[in-house]
Amino acid sequence: MTGLRLIVGLGNPGPEHAKTRHNAGFWLVDALAEQAGARFGLESKLFGETAKATLAGQSLWLLKPATFMNLSGKSVAAALRYWKIEPEQMLVAHDELDLPPGTARLKFDGGHGGQNGLRDIIRLLGHARFHRLRVGIGHPGHKDRVTPWVLGRPGRDDEAAILRAIDDALAVLPLAVTGDFNEAMKRLHTAGNRESGTGSR
């Protein structure tokens, strides 16, 4: 399988959303850019902020859509077209209700699981054949509480657990970038187990 040429973080633009659970995808690409010494700049024709980074010797684009979550596909589709990147060469990092804080998981293809950014990307691409990095934010326990939960800020313990999961993910990203997704998954999924039971208080 080919490696990665584009990593997209999903979130909502603006300082009022910066610390919310829904912005876990932004947290990840921001951390990656910082680690790689890359700077984000607004790219209006791609409806988002972009940065160019080098990881594992490979040149890589980073993208944060500025469209708000439920219109993320507009920015993603524009970027894939503009940079002539295949969806299979893209990783989308997003918050995941079905995983506890402190857990991150890689997967390829599949449904959107109610995540509105993924839903819009899949709708505009017409398929779901791209990589995802699911960053666990936990579930409030009832579907009626999901919206205020994702748009709210995590407590201190949960935030620390989410950031730890992002660190775990960053540690395996060089493997994913070079196309070794199986090894990246294996390492990430065992890293998450190491922390289980510590981040969900």
N, C-alpha and C positions, 0 to 999 in steps of 0.2 A: 504494500500500500504506500502511496506517495506521502510525503511529509506535509507539514503545514506551511502555508504562506500568509495566512491571515488569522489573527485572533481578535474576536469581537467580544467586548464586555457589554452586557445589557444593564440598563439602569435608566433613571430619569434625570434630565439635566437640571441644574440650578442648586444653589447652596442649601435650600430647604429640604432637598431630597438626599443630599450627599451621604448622610449617616444612616439612612434607612436600610432595612433588610433587603428591599427590592433592588438596591444598588450593589449587591454583593459582586455582580459581574464587573461593574466599574472598579470596585475595590481591587479586584484581581488584576485587571489590565493596568491600573495605576501603579500597583506594586511591581508589576513586570517592567513597566516603562522606567520606573525609578531604579530598579535593579540593573537595567540595561543602559542607563544614562540617556534615555530617549525623552524627547519633549513633545507633548501633544499640542497641535495647532488646529484651529477651525478650518475645515475644508467644506465650503458652502455647497459645492456641486455634489458632495457625497453626504450632505445632510448630517454631518457629524464631526467629531474631532479625530484626527489621525496622528500617528507617530510611526517612525520607522526604527526598528530595533534589529540587533543581531543577536541570535541565540543559537548556541551549538554550531557556530560558524555559518549559520544560514541567515539570510536577510528576510525580514518578516514585517508585515504591516500590522499595526494595532488600530482598532477602531472603536470609538464610543459614539453610538448614534445620539444625535441631539434632538430626536423627533418625539420624545416620550415613548415609554415602553411599548404601548400597543400599536405603534407605527414603526417599530424597529426595522421591519422588513424593507422599508423604503430606502433606508441608508445602506443596509447590508446588500441588497440587490444592486444598488448603484455602485458600491465599492467592488463587488465581484466583477461587474461589467467593465468598470473603468480600469481595473488592474489586471483584467483577463485571468481571473483566478477561478478554478473549478470549486463548486461547493464542497467536494470531498477534501479539498486542501484548506478548509476553514474549521476553526474551533470556536464555538460560541459558549462563553462563560455566563452563567445565570444563577439566580437564587432558586433553591429547590425546597418546597414545603415538605416533601415526603422524606427528607433526610434530616437527621438531627444536627444542630450546630456542632462543629468540630469534624464533620464528615464532608469529603469531596469525592465525587465519582466521575470517571470518564465513561462516555458511551458514544455509540455511533448509530444514527438513524432512530426511528421510534416516534412515538406521539409527542404532543406538546405538554401533556400533563396539566393543562389549565394555565400554563405560563404564557401570558399574553404576548410577550416579545417573540417567543418561539412560534406561537400560533401565527403571528403576522409574517415571520420569515418563511415558514412552511407554506403559507397561503400564496406568497408572492413567487417563491421558487417553484411551487407545484410539486414538491417532494420534500423529504426530510433527510436526505443523504448527506449529512454533515456531522462533524464531531461536536459533542457537547461536554462541557465541564460543569457538573451540577454541584453547586455550593450549598450545603445544607443550612437552612435557617429555622428548621423545626416547624411544627404546625400548632396553631392556637387551640385545636381540639374540636372546633365546630366551623362548618363552612361559612356561616354568617359572620364569623369574626376574621376571615382571611384578609379582607381588604385593609382594615385598620392595622392588622398584624404586619402585612408586607410593607405598608407605607409608614410603619412606626419604627422607632429605633430599638435595637436589641438592648437588653440589660448588659451590665458589665461582663458577667461571666459568659453570656452567649456571644457577645462581641469578641471577647478574647478567643473563644472556641472557633468562631468563624475565621478570624485572622490566622489562627493556627492551621486550619484546614487549607487556607489560601497559601500559606507557606509550604505545606505538604505538596500542594498542587504545583507550585513554582519549582519545587525540587525535581519533579518528574517531567516538566514541560520540555526540557532539552531532548528527551527520548521521543516525545510525541512529535516534536518539530522535525526530527530526522526520520520519522516514519515508523519508529518502533513502539506502536501503540500498545501491543500486548504487554511488553515489559513495563511501560509507563503505568498501565492499568494495575498490573500485579503489585508494583511498588506502592502506588497511591492507595490501593484498596487495603493493603496490609498496614500502611501508615495510619489510616483511619481507625483500624481496629485497635491499634496501640492506645488510642485516646478514648476508646469507647467507655462511657460511664463517667467521664470527667467533665464533659462540657454541657451536660443537659440538666444541671441542677436548677 
